[in-house]
Amino acid sequence: MFIFHKIEELKNLTSSLSKGDTIGMVPTMGALHLGHISLVKKAVRENSLTIVSIFVNPTQFNNQEDLKKYPKTLEDDVSLLKSISKDIVVFSPSAKEIYNGNIKSESYNFGKLEKVMEGEFRDGHFDGVGTIVEKLLTIAKPTNAYFGEKDYQQLQIINKLVKIKKIPVNIIGCPIVREANGLAMSSRNERLSSYLRNEASFIYKTLKTAKEKFGTKSATYITDWVTNQFQQNKLFKLEYFTIADTENLQPLKRKSKNKKYRAFIAVYANDIRLIDNISLN
């Protein structure tokens, strides 16, 4: 297994591939879990070479405490990847290497996609995401790049990014992987106490009930119901719950039979922020 810390090392490897070889890339911030592993396994199956980037990107954190506390487990991550395939390439650069000593975001115009949900509550977040994803895709030049649907809004932002920047890559969204109790897998779950981690099944149970209600109830009714459920549960603080159009992510005002919708949620368990979403139709 190759572990590269320098951009030039990775470029030298990818430029040596034969014509017709494909590169699959899975960008991560490390602290790998089974959700990441499902992406990696898919990339390995579908490509000649798989690159997994492990880089905690400072420009997408609007909360510096969250950045400091984000788990960093490179040695464990590498061991886990080796168990999948010894041919996986790990790219784990420093912030200085990626940003050349100037750690700041580029400015993008993602339109309405960036104004709602995560964009509303995390100022500058998607500029940070766009910056690092553009850098990684430009460096590695993958044929296919794999992202989980847990960060569904991020997935739509990245689709928009590659169109804006005309980056020649296929963006492949992959289903959410969940823990046994339904909690969406996330590196942040490791910061939860065992008690909170178990009780956090409440988030997915609420989403599933919202989906059931979607057939007969309005978005306003469901939103009020979800808000009330969290007001009664003192373990978790609801930041937002939104039912939105799957394509443009704009909040639902009136249902249309020809459109697809998702419910999106962000919740705090103490100071740990958890997000999830579910397809409604």
Salt bridges, closest charged atoms under 4 A:
GLU46 OE2 - LYS42 NZ 2.73
GLU65 OE2 - LYS68 NZ 3.60
ASP66 OD2 - ARG188 NH2 2.73
ASP66 OD1 - ARG191 NH1 3.51
GLU97 OE1 - LYS6 NZ 3.64
GLU118 OE1 - ARG122 NH1 3.30
GLU118 OE1 - ARG273 NH1 2.71
GLU149 OE1 - ARG262 NH2 3.27
ASP151 OD2 - LYS150 NZ 3.84
GLU179 OE2 - ARG197 NH2 2.79
GLU190 OE2 - ARG197 NH2 3.21
GLU239 OE1 - ARG273 NH2 2.58
ASP245 OD2 - LYS259 NZ 3.80
ASP271 OD2 - LYS69 NZ 2.85
ASP271 OD2 - ARG191 NH2 3.26
ASP276 OD2 - ARG178 NH1 2.77
